Amino acid sequence: MTENILEVKNLNVSFNTERALDNLSFNLKEKENLVVVGPNGAGKTVLLRALLGIIPFKGEINWKKDVKIGYVPQKFLPDKTIPLTVEEFFKFKIRNAKKISESLNLVGIKNKSILKKKIGEISSGQLQRILIAWSLIDKPDILLFDEPTSGIDIEGEETIYNLLAHIEKERDLTIILITHDLNVVYKFANSVLCLNKKAICYGSPQEALGPDSLNQLYGGEIKFYKHDHGH
Amino acid sequence: MSSLITAIFVGGAAGFLGSLMVTKRMALVGDALGHVALPGMGLALLWGINVSLGAFIFLLMGILLVWFLEIRTELMTETLVGIVFVLSLSLGFLIVPNPELLEALIGDISKVSLADAVFSVFFSILTVMAVRKIYQRIILASISEDLAAANKINIKKYNLIYLLAIAVIVALGVKVVGSLLIGALVIVPAASARNISQNMRQYAFSSAFLGILSCVLGIIFFKITNFPAAPLIILTSIFFFIISLIFKR
């Protein structure tokens, strides 16, 4: 039997008076993938940040002992003028050139000349690959991945998911992936968590993603949207 | 000679620290802190104690006040620094008599003693070494706070260390270029270095180097022309900035 790598019980996060996450509970087994879906502003990124322990929360977040977490944030737009090369960026973490090169191979970057380029000057697709390589280089047990599609063209999006599937096989990783793209769920998830401040659905994709829960998840957003512009 | 040595070390340290400041997009903090030092410098001049010491005490109080206000309000640091900066400036103008005021504003490098020089060399080296240790982590936090926090980097702690380092350099630097222009000594070499650098190493190094070069040339011009040293140093650094624009890649 595989162990739980993560157990979340009654997780609540509030900003001032506004509730961002409402009484969330779920578990994640080792080597399994959890995909978190939900509309904008549903608290998906907030969840990751709570899991990382970088924002205050109430409730319980229990990681497996000595777990090592890799994180690929959504918002990562370095200042274009920053004179920091990709190589120097890796060296923040690890100085071993061979490991850096291996980790680039893992994300499908063959041409190592990228190491000498400034981090603000590479394309967003390349930057995302670099970020994945960066977060994988010290061999984490679990990867938290926030919205890989943001700012990437459709072709790039395809390859990012293929890439993740590839990495998962290679490294035996547990992955928590945030997306608003429902197609990804069926391709990738062992379990899915539909989030709109609270858990709308949770379970395997086949049982959790019924028409009811989808309606509840995205229907709410549409209503809210109309309301917002009606005044 | 004392003045030259002081200027070399403080200029280099200011340039080095400035490279982080420009990256953190808080370029005007050095400027503001220069003004925060003003009342302290004025009082020190009046009472005949070391100007840098007076400056440093007021800088510490200013930083603590900003830190306290940051906790109490949700205003941007920049806004709070702005408020503390005009508070100090107003106090400075009220309590410092005119002749001392001018000296505090643009410094008087001819008054730098041998003891001052030794003191400046020691603290410049110490500050640069401390900031070198946290340099990479501050850069990482400046490109992504979340990524830094996820890697267990205590951003608040490093920001405070960095701010204290800036306070030390400002306190030393006010003797060389005065409280009005110390901000320039932190920002301008770093901005020029950013224009010409291809990587972080070059950037930090050339920023420190341009700080030193501006100070040395500025003091040479001061010896030749007898104009005040502070504006000459800063104008020299601006000259390098213009040159860097030509080489910008």
Interface residues (C-beta under 8 A of the other chain):
Chain A: R49 L52 I54 I69 Y71 P73 K75 F76 P78 D79 T81 I82 P83 L84 T85 E87 E88 K91 F92 K93 K118 I119 L144
Chain B: T23 R25 Q136 R137 I139 L140 I143 S144 D146 L147 A149 A150 N151 R194 S197 Q198 N199 M200 R201 Q202 Y203
